[in-house]
């Protein structure tokens, strides 16, 4: 996972055009369920929106149903699935300024 974080796959241009900002968020279990992720995403979207980004994307695996539920509830939309069995989900969200 550390290698993947430091050497991510390139996001296709068709995705970058609509979602130029890319988010990675990881919380230790003891910090989950306390509103920290929502506050972090709120702040991050405000900052990148102020910098001119009109959309953001992120990826997670369907093996992490808690993250999938969080991103859907937050308002991220599923853009596409990838991986050998479609197990990786790419989510995107428009940034309103």
PATORDO-173993 format. One record per residue: residue number from 1; residue in three letters; z, x, y of N, C-alpha, C, O in turn. Coordinates in steps of 0.1 Angstrom, whole numbers, m for minus. Layout:
<drenbas>
DRENBA_NUM_ALA_Z_X_Y_Z_X_Y_Z_X_Y_Z_X_Y;
...
</drenbas>
This chain:
<drenbas>
DRENBA_1_UNK_0_8_m12_0_0_0_0_9_13_m7_6_22;
DRENBA_2_UNK_8_19_12_8_28_24_m6_34_27_m10_35_38;
DRENBA_3_UNK_m13_38_16_m26_43_18_m35_33_24_m43_36_33;
DRENBA_4_UNK_m34_21_20_m43_10_25_m40_7_39_m49_4_47;
DRENBA_5_UNK_m27_8_43_m23_5_57_m29_16_66_m34_13_77;
DRENBA_6_UNK_m29_28_62_m34_39_70_m49_42_68_m55_49_77;
DRENBA_7_UNK_m55_36_58_m70_37_56_m75_23_52_m80_21_41;
DRENBA_8_UNK_m75_14_62_m79_0_59_m94_m1_57_m102_7_62;
DRENBA_9_UNK_m98_m11_50_m112_m14_49_m117_m18_63_m110_m23_71;
DRENBA_10_UNK_m130_m15_65_m136_m19_78_m138_m34_78_m144_m40_68;
DRENBA_11_UNK_m134_m41_89_m137_m55_90_m152_m57_94_m156_m50_103;
DRENBA_12_UNK_m159_m66_87_m173_m68_90_m175_m72_104_m166_m79_110;
DRENBA_13_UNK_m186_m69_110_m189_m72_124_m189_m87_126_m185_m92_137;
DRENBA_14_UNK_m193_m95_116_m193_m110_118_m179_m115_120_m178_m126_127;
DRENBA_15_UNK_m169_m108_115_m155_m112_117_m150_m106_131_m144_m113_138;
DRENBA_16_UNK_m153_m93_133_m148_m87_145_m153_m94_158_m146_m94_168;
DRENBA_17_UNK_m165_m99_157_m171_m106_169_m162_m117_174_m160_m120_186;
DRENBA_18_UNK_m157_m125_164_m149_m137_167_m134_m133_168_m127_m140_175;
DRENBA_19_UNK_m130_m124_160_m116_m120_159_m114_m105_161_m112_m98_152;
DRENBA_20_UNK_m115_m100_174_m115_m85_176_m102_m79_174_m101_m66_172;
DRENBA_21_UNK_m91_m86_175_m77_m80_173_m73_m82_158_m76_m93_152;
DRENBA_22_UNK_m66_m72_153_m62_m73_138_m47_m70_138_m42_m60_143;
DRENBA_23_UNK_m40_m79_131_m26_m79_130_m21_m75_116_m26_m80_106;
DRENBA_24_UNK_m11_m66_116_m4_m63_103_11_m66_106_16_m61_116;
DRENBA_25_UNK_17_m74_98_32_m77_100_38_m77_87_34_m83_77;
DRENBA_26_UNK_49_m69_86_57_m68_73_72_m69_77_76_m61_85;
DRENBA_27_UNK_79_m78_71_93_m79_73_100_m78_60_96_m83_50;
DRENBA_28_UNK_111_m70_60_119_m69_48_125_m82_45_127_m90_54;
DRENBA_29_UNK_127_m85_32_133_m99_29_145_m103_37_147_m115_40;
DRENBA_30_UNK_154_m93_40_166_m97_47_163_m102_61_172_m108_68;
DRENBA_31_UNK_151_m100_67_148_m104_80_139_m116_80_136_m122_90;
DRENBA_32_UNK_135_m121_68_126_m132_67_134_m145_68_146_m146_65;
DRENBA_33_UNK_127_m156_73_134_m169_74_143_m170_86_151_m179_87;
DRENBA_34_UNK_142_m160_96_151_m161_107_143_m162_120_149_m161_131;
DRENBA_35_UNK_130_m165_120_122_m167_132_117_m154_138_110_m155_148;
DRENBA_36_UNK_119_m143_131_115_m130_137_100_m129_136_94_m124_146;
DRENBA_37_UNK_94_m133_125_79_m132_124_72_m141_134_63_m136_141;
DRENBA_38_UNK_77_m153_137_71_m161_147_72_m155_161_62_m155_168;
DRENBA_39_UNK_84_m150_164_85_m144_177_77_m131_178_71_m129_189;
DRENBA_40_UNK_75_m124_168_67_m112_168_52_m116_170_46_m110_178;
DRENBA_41_UNK_47_m126_162_33_m130_164_31_m136_178_21_m133_184;
DRENBA_42_UNK_40_m144_182_39_m150_196_37_m139_206_28_m139_214;
DRENBA_43_UNK_46_m129_206_46_m118_215_33_m110_214_26_m107_224;
DRENBA_44_UNK_29_m106_202_17_m98_199_5_m105_204_m4_m99_211;
DRENBA_45_UNK_3_m118_201_m8_m126_206_m9_m127_221_m20_m126_227;
DRENBA_46_UNK_3_m128_227_3_m128_242_m2_m115_248_m9_m115_257;
DRENBA_47_UNK_3_m104_242_m1_m91_247_m16_m88_245_m23_m84_254;
DRENBA_48_UNK_m21_m90_233_m35_m87_230_m44_m97_238_m55_m94_242;
DRENBA_49_UNK_m39_m109_240_m47_m119_248_m48_m114_262_m58_m116_268;
DRENBA_50_UNK_m37_m109_268_m37_m104_281_m46_m92_283_m51_m89_293;
DRENBA_51_UNK_m48_m85_272_m57_m73_272_m72_m78_270_m81_m69_271;
DRENBA_52_UNK_m74_m90_268_m88_m95_267_m92_m100_254_m104_m105_253;
DRENBA_53_UNK_m84_m99_243_m88_m104_230_m89_m119_230_m80_m126_235;
DRENBA_54_UNK_m99_m125_224_m101_m139_223_m98_m145_209_m98_m157_207;
DRENBA_55_UNK_m95_m136_200_m92_m140_186_m85_m129_179_m87_m117_182;
DRENBA_56_UNK_m78_m132_168_m71_m122_160_m73_m126_145_m74_m138_142;
DRENBA_57_UNK_m73_m116_136_m73_m119_122_m63_m110_115_m58_m101_120;
DRENBA_58_UNK_m61_m114_102_m52_m107_94_m55_m111_79_m61_m121_77;
DRENBA_59_UNK_m50_m102_70_m53_m105_56_m40_m105_49_m30_m98_52;
DRENBA_60_UNK_m39_m114_38_m28_m114_29_m33_m118_16_m44_m124_14;
DRENBA_61_UNK_m25_m116_6_m29_m120_m8_m23_m133_m11_m13_m138_m6;
DRENBA_62_UNK_m31_m141_m20_m25_m154_m24_m13_m152_m33_m7_m161_m37;
DRENBA_63_UNK_m10_m139_m37_2_m136_m45_14_m136_m36_25_m135_m40;
DRENBA_64_UNK_12_m138_m23_23_m139_m13_23_m153_m7_19_m155_5;
DRENBA_65_UNK_27_m164_m15_26_m177_m10_34_m180_3_31_m189_11;
DRENBA_66_UNK_45_m173_4_54_m175_16_46_m171_29_46_m178_39;
DRENBA_67_UNK_39_m159_28_31_m155_40_19_m165_42_17_m168_54;
DRENBA_68_UNK_13_m169_32_2_m179_33_7_m191_40_0_m196_49;
DRENBA_69_UNK_18_m197_36_24_m209_42_27_m206_57_24_m215_65;
DRENBA_70_UNK_33_m195_60_37_m191_73_24_m191_82_24_m197_93;
DRENBA_71_UNK_14_m183_78_2_m182_87_m5_m195_89_m10_m198_100;
DRENBA_72_UNK_m6_m203_78_m12_m217_80_m4_m226_89_m9_m232_98;
DRENBA_73_UNK_9_m225_87_18_m233_96_17_m229_110_18_m237_120;
DRENBA_74_UNK_15_m216_112_15_m210_126_2_m215_133_1_m216_145;
DRENBA_75_UNK_m9_m217_125_m22_m221_131_m33_m212_127_m45_m215_132;
DRENBA_76_UNK_m31_m202_119_m42_m194_115_m51_m202_105_m45_m210_97;
DRENBA_77_UNK_m64_m200_106_m73_m207_97_m79_m197_87_m81_m185_90;
DRENBA_78_UNK_m81_m202_75_m87_m193_65_m102_m191_68_m109_m200_70;
DRENBA_79_UNK_m105_m178_69_m119_m174_73_m127_m172_60_m138_m178_58;
DRENBA_80_UNK_m122_m164_51_m129_m162_38_m119_m156_29_m108_m151_32;
DRENBA_81_UNK_m123_m155_16_m116_m149_5_m124_m137_0_m136_m138_0;
DRENBA_82_UNK_m117_m127_m5_m124_m116_m10_m115_m110_m21_m104_m115_m24;
DRENBA_83_UNK_m120_m99_m28_m113_m94_m39_m120_m98_m52_m129_m107_m51;
DRENBA_84_UNK_m117_m92_m63_m124_m95_m75_m123_m110_m79_m133_m116_m84;
DRENBA_85_UNK_m112_m116_m76_m110_m130_m80_m108_m139_m68_m102_m150_m69;
DRENBA_86_UNK_m111_m134_m56_m109_m142_m44_m94_m143_m40_m90_m152_m34;
DRENBA_87_UNK_m87_m133_m45_m72_m133_m43_m67_m128_m29_m56_m131_m26;
DRENBA_88_UNK_m76_m122_m21_m72_m118_m8_m78_m128_2_m89_m132_1;
DRENBA_89_UNK_m69_m132_12_m73_m142_21_m74_m136_35_m64_m129_39;
DRENBA_90_UNK_m85_m138_42_m86_m134_56_m84_m146_65_m91_m156_64;
DRENBA_91_UNK_m74_m145_74_m71_m156_83_m75_m152_97_m75_m140_101;
DRENBA_92_UNK_m78_m162_106_m81_m159_120_m75_m170_128_m72_m181_124;
DRENBA_93_UNK_m73_m166_141_m68_m176_151_m74_m173_165_m76_m161_168;
DRENBA_94_UNK_m77_m183_172_m82_m181_186_m70_m179_194_m59_m184_193;
DRENBA_95_UNK_m72_m170_204_m62_m167_214_m65_m174_227_m76_m171_233;
DRENBA_96_UNK_m57_m183_231_m59_m191_243_m53_m183_255_m41_m179_254;
DRENBA_97_UNK_m60_m181_265_m55_m174_277_m54_m184_288_m50_m180_299;
</drenbas>
